[in-house]
Amino acid sequence: MTNTLDTLKIDTFQNESDTDFSIASEVATLKEAISSFRSQLGNEYPVIIGGEKIFTDEKLTSINPGKKEEIVGYMSKANREMAERAIQTATETFSSWKLVPAEIRADYLFKAADLMRKRRHEFTAILILEAGKNYGEADAEVSEAIDFMEYYARSMNQLEEDTHYVKSIPGEENRLKYVPLGVGFIVPPWNFPLAICVGLTASAIVTGNTTLVKPASVTPIVAYKFVELMEEIGLPDGVINFIPGDSAIIGDFITGHPLTRFISFTGSKDVGLHINELAAKMAKGQKWIKRVNAEMGGKDGIVVDETADLDAAAQSIVASAFSFQGQKCSAGSRAIIVEDVYDELVEKVVQLTKELKIGNGEENHYIGPVIDEKAYRTILKYIEVGKQEANLVLGGDKGSEEGYYINPTIFIDADPNSTIMQEEIFGPVLAIAKAKNWEEAINIYNNTDYGLTGGFFSSNNSRIEQAIDRMYCGNLYINRNVTGALVGIHPFGGFNLSGTDSKAGSYDYLKLFSQGKLHTQKIVNK
């Protein structure tokens, strides 16, 4: 390997720094970017297949959830015929893309990361208007998108070198190499419509696969801007095919297609299980068992014992429950508190939550809107259920009618088996339960079908060690928030119905999009 390539390995990776919005010039630059993107509101965007941009009569309408009368843009919808064309294009492109050397594939990601870094405020502005994020949440998502490209590019360089050689026996030489799978169907969510779209797509293409990317229907424009950026840095046509559309029309079709080799999905449990079921069925002409990499949400919780720093616990509970309106699969929507400190900690949590400002992301309020009318109505229904199941101590009502605003809501004295303690609400709703002791609290935490993130607050090292062993989740955090996983630092993925524990943001993640090929050569002495 050259010295230049040696400098582009995993051990040189550093997470991207977020923007410091305490600096007035940074705020001014972001506001300029918001204003610039506002001049594009109402634009139409195309399907992209093999580099060809196709505008269709049928459109998805992207709405600003903070100002629900404001249309962000119109996205063309692919139909089944276009989906078939995209699969054929991706299959044809795969025959050449898989032969491109790994370091060249990685270099495309480095170039894209550099360009996104230069345009970070532009992408932040889109996330604010299309996804309803505040400055910090949107900017951090751009950092994560850059991190995914930088990290996976380095991981590919590392993988190419590390897996060439295995042990050999006398008279033989063995080599192991990871080779790409084929055509992948990329299905990112609306809550991280840039970062996860980038992560799922970048990991697939850097390992030599080609893709069909179907963005979330409510946030398709920021995904389009990413694909446009990849075109700009010179990624060959057909490596990424951009096919927005209805899941019922094209999603099931692509998932079940015999030429689809793998599906990378982040979203709800029900959709993830549906994809897994479809992918398990053999289609006529199919030559492989399809792989499904799925991250399907959680009912995450924070356990607090009587030895914990209650101020730190309260701050983490509030941040984990209400950042981005609780619309994170890692959101700490449950708190389980031992009875000795229950009343005191509940009071701290309520007081901190009362201080949160609710309003439009453009004005950088902590609590913004939920994503759309469907989510808005669903969350309000859960709140009404909660009023029958537990004691409402804060919120429980709507915010401004300008957008899809719901005031941060806290229920206390919740039964561990109640709906609000068991089902993923995906909104600004926190349920708090009381436990007799820390052991019962852990049992309550584990009483769920999910297993994504968890938190344990204690100053007792013995209990902490037991919590590490006993709390069943993919990502367990001790004495800190349960949200905010960093690429390369906190490999992310959950147990049970939270998904396949794919551990996004890890070195091993790239192996999910590859298959190991061993070749053994007998040494012939001449």
N, C-alpha and C positions, 0 to 999 in steps of 0.2 A: 504494500500500500504506500502511496506517496505521503509525504509529510503533510501536504494540504488536507488530504482525506483524514489523516490521523487527528487533525484538529477539529473534525466534524463528527466525533463519536459522542456517545451518551455522556461520558464524564465531562464533556465541555458544555453540556446544556445548562442554561440558566433561565429561570422563569422571567417572562416579560414583566416589566414594571408597569403598574397602573398609573394613569394620569393623576397628578396632584391638583385637584380642583380648588385647593386653597390659594393657588396662584391665579391671579386675576386674568392674566393673559391666556391661560389655558381655558378658562371659562369663556372668554371672549372668542377664542378660536372655535370652541365647540358651538357656541351660539351662531357663529358665521356658517358653520357646517349645517346646522339645523335649518337656517334660513335658506341656504343653497339647496338642500334637499326639498324644502317646502316648494321651491320653484318647479320641482319635478312632480308634485302631487297630481294624481290623475293620469299619469303616463300609462301606456300599455306596454306589456313585456311579453316576449315570445317563448315558445317551446324551442329547445335547441337539440337537434339530432345530427350527429356527425358534422357539427359546425354550422349547419343550416338553421337559420332563425325562421320560425314558422309562427305567424300570427293567426289565431283562430277566432271564429265568431263567438264561441262559448268562452266565458271568462270566469275566473275567480276574482272576487272583489276583496281587496285588503283594506280594512278599516282601522283607523286610529282608535284604539280602545279608550284613550283618554278624552277624545272628542269624537264621539260615535257618529256624528253627522259628517265627519271628514273622511274622504276616501284617499287612501295613500296611493293606490294604483290598481290597475286591472291586469291580471295575469292570464295569459292564454292557457287553455286546458287541452291536454293531449287526450285523444280518444284511443280506442283499442288498436286501430290500424297503425297509429303513430307509435304506440307502445311496441307493437310487433316490429316495426321498422327500427326502432331504437335498439331492441334486443339483437336484431340481425346486424346492425351497425356495430354495436359493442362487441359482438362475437367476431366479426371480421377484423375489427381494430385490435382485438386481443392477440391475434396471430402475430402481429408485428410489435405491439407494445410489450409483450412478455419477453421479447428478445432484447429490449433496450437495457443496457447495463444498469445495475442497481444504483451506482453513484450518479448516473445521469437522471434517473427517475427522482432520486433524492434532491438533486439540484433544482428541479422544478419547484419543489416545496420550499427550498431556501429562497428562491426568487420570489415566490408568492408571499412568503412571510415578510420579506423586505418591503414589498409593495404595500401590503396591508399595514405594516408599521407606519409607513409614510402617510397612509390614508385612514389612520385609526379613528380620527374624529368624524370622518364621513360615515364609517360603519356604525360608530356610536350613535350618530344622529338618526340613522335609519332605525336602529333598535329602539330608540326612545319613541319615535313616532309610530312604528309598526307593532312593537311588542309591549309598549307601555312601561318601559324601564326608566328608572331615574339615572342620573349621570354615572354614579358609581357602579351600579349593576350592569349598565350597558357597556361602559368602558372596560370593566373586568371581563366581560364576555369576549370583547375583541382581544384582550390579552390572552385569554384561553385559546382562542382560535389560532393566534400566532404561535402559542406554545405547542399546540398539537402538530403544526407543520414542522416547526423546528425539531421537536422531540422525535417524531416519527421518521423524519429524514435522517437524523442521527442513528436512530434505532435500525433503520434499513442498512446503513453503512456498517453498523456493528454486526448485524445478523449475517450479512454477506461474508464477513470475515470469520466470525466466530464459528459458523456451522460448516465450514468447508471440510474440516478434518475431524475424524473420530479415530479411536485406537485401531491399530491394525495388528494382525498376527503375522508371524514369519511367512514370507512368500506371497503376501497379499498387500494391497494398498486400498484402504477404504476412504471414501469421501461422502459426506452428507451435505446436501444443499437443499434449501427451502425454495420451492418454486410456486408460482401463483396458481390460483384456483380457476379463474375464468371470469364470467360476467356476474357482477354483484348488484343487488337491488338495495339502494340506500334510502332509508326512510327516517329522516330526522324529526324531532318534535318541534312544537311551536314555542316552548318556554326557553330553549337555548337555540334559536333558529339559525344562528351563525356558528357558534362554537361547536355544537354537536354535529351540525351538517359538515363543517370542515373536518372534524375529527374522524367521522365515519368515512368520509370520502377520501381524505388524504391517506389514511391507513390502507385503504383498499388499492388505490392507484400506485402508491409508492412500492407496494409489494408486487406490482406487475399486472394487476387486474384492471378490467374496464368496468364502467359503472353506468347505471341508470339512477338518477337522483330525483326522487319525488319529494319536494318540500312540503311542509305542513301547509294546509290550505289557508290558514289565517295569517301566516307570515311568510309568503313565498318570495317577496321582493328582496329581502336581505340575502336569501339563498341565491337568487339570480345574480345579485351583485358579486357574490363570491365566484360563481361560475364565470362571469364576465371577466373577473380579475385573472382567473386561471387561463382564459383565452388570451388575455393581454400579455402574460408572461411566456406565451408560446407553447402551452401544452397542446399536443397534437389533437386534432379533431377526432371525436369518437371515443376518447378516453373517458370523458364525462359527458353523458347525454342527459339533458335537463328536461324532465317530463312532469310538470305539475298536472294535477287532475284529481278526479274522484277515486277514492279507494275502491269503491264497489265496481267501478268501471275498469280501471287499469291496475289497481293494487293487487287484487286477487289473481288477475290474469298473469301479471308478471311473476308473482310469487309461485304460481303453479306451472309456469312455463318450463318445458324440458331443457331449455338452454340457460336458465337461471341457475347459477352454481351456489350462490349464498345470498342471504338476506341479513342486512345490518339494520336493526330497528331500535328506536328509543320512543317510548310512549306508554300508553295505558296497558294495564294487565290484560283486559279483554281483547284488545287488538293484538297484543303480543302472542297470546295463546291461540288466537285465530290464525295468525301467520304461521306459528309453529305447527299447527294441525295441517294447514294446507301444504306446507313445505315437506311434511313427512309422507305425503302421498306421491307415489311414483307416477309420473306422466309418461305417455307413450313416447318412446325415443330417448328418454332420460337415461344417462349413463352413470349417475353418481347419487350419493346420498347428500342432499342439500344441507348446508350448514346454516344455522340460525344463531346470530349473536343478538341477544335481546336484553334491553334494560327496561323494566316495566313498572317502575315506581315503588312506593313504599308507604308504610304507616310508621314513620320513624319516631323515636322517643328519646327523652333525656331522663335518666334516673339520678336522683339527688338524695344522698344520705345525710345524717345529722352532723357529720364531721366536715361537710363541704363548706367552701367559701360561698356564702349565700348571695353576696353581691355579684360575684362572678357568674354564679349559676343563673341568677335572674337575668343578667345581661345576655347570656348565651341562649337561654330559653326564648327570650323575646326576639333576638336576632335570627335564631334558627326557625322560629315559627312564622315571622312576619316579613322577613326580607323578600323582595319581589312578590309580596302579597301571598306568601306561602305556596307559590306556584313552582316549587322545585320538588323533584322526586326525593331529594335529601332533606326536605323541610321537617323540622322537629315539631310535628303537629300534636304530639303527646308529651306531657311531663308527668312523671311518676315520682312523688315526693313522700319521704317517710314522715309519719305523723308528728314526730317530735319537733320538726321545723316547718311543717306544712303551712300553717296559718301565716307565719312570718314570711315565708318565701312567696306564697301566693300574693300577699300584699305588695311585695317588692315587684313582682312580675306585672301586676295590674298597674301600679304607679308608673313603671317604665313605659308600658304600652300606651298609657294615657298621653305621654309626651310625644308620641309619634305623630308627625304631620301627614295628612292625607291630601292628595291632589295630583295634578298633572305632572308627568315625568319631565316635561319641558321646563317646569319650575323647580325641578329637583326635589320634590317631596319624597319622604321616606316610603310612604305607602301610596302606590299608584292604583290604576284600575286593574281588574281582572281581564282576561284576554278577550272575551266576546260575550254575546248575549246568552249563548248556551251555557257557558261556565257560570255566568252571573246568576242565572235562574237555578242551576244545579246547587250552587253554594248556598243560596238563600233557602232552598228546600232543606238542605242539611242543617242549617241554623234552626229552622222550625222544628226539625226532629230533635235537635239538641236541647231546645227549650223544654221538651217533654221528658228528656232523659237525665238532665243535669241542671245545675244552678248557673244561670247566666249572670256574670258579674261585670261584663263590659261588652259594648258593641251590640251586635245582633241585628243591626239595621243597615240601610243603604246610606251611601254618601251622596255626593253631587250627582244629579241626573244628567250632567253634561257627558259623562262617560260611564263605564261599568265599575262604579266605585262601591265597595263594601267596607264598612268600618271594621277595624280589627276587633275580633270577637274572642272572648275567653269564657269557657265553661269550667266550673270546678265541681268537685265531688262526683266525678263521672264514674260510672260502673265500668270495670275493665272489659266487660262483654258488650257494652252498649255500641250502637251504630257509630257514634262519633269517636269512639276509641278503636274501632275495628276497620272502618272503611276510609279509603283515601279521598279526602274532600278536595284537595288541591286548591285551597283558597286561604284567606286570612282568618283561620279558625284554629284555636288552641283548646285542647281538652286536657284537664288536669285531674289526676286520680291520686288518692291517698293510699299509702301502704303502711303496714304495721312496722316493717323493718326493711333494711336494704335487700335482704334475700327475697322477701315477697315482692319487692319493687322490681327486681330482675325477672321474677316469674311473670309479673304483669307485663313487663316489656316484651318478653318472649311470646306472649299470648296474642299472636297475630299471624296471618298467612304470609306476611312479607318478611324481609330481612335485609334492608339496604344499609341505612346508617343508624347508629345509636350513640348515645352519650352517657358517660358515667361521671358524676361529680362526687369526689370524696377526697379526704386527706389521709385515709387509712390504706397503706400500701398493700396489706394482705387482702383487703376487700377489692382493691383495684386489680390485683392479680386474679382473683376469683371472677371478677366481672369480665376480664379479658377472656377467660376460659368459658364462661357461662352465657354471656350475651351473644345471641345468635344473629349475626349480621355480617355483611361483607366489609363494612367500614365502621370501626368503633373508635370513637374519640374520647379521650380522657381529659376532663376539666377544660373543655373548649367547645366551640360551636360544632354542630353536626353538618353544617353546610360549608361550601367553599373549598372543595377538593382541588388541589393543584396538580397539573400535569407533571408527571415524573416524580412527584412527591407523595401523592395519595392515590395510588391505583384504585380505580373506582368501579364498583359493581357489586351486586347483592345476591343473597341467598333466597331460597324458597321461591315465592311468586314475584320476587323483585327482579328475576331474570336469570341469565346464564352465568352471572358472575364473570363477565368478560374482562374486567379489570382494564378499562380504558385508561390511557395515559401511562401504560407500563411497557417495558421492553417486550415482554412475552405477548402483548396484545397483537403484534404483527403476525405471529404464528397462526392466529385465527384465520388469516386470509391467505395462508400458504399451506403447502403440504411437503413433508420431508421426503426427499428422494435420495436414496443411498445407491452408490455404485461401487462395486468391488472389482478390482482388477488383479488378476494373478500376475505376479512378477516372473517373467521368463528370463532366465540367464542365457545370454547368447555366447 
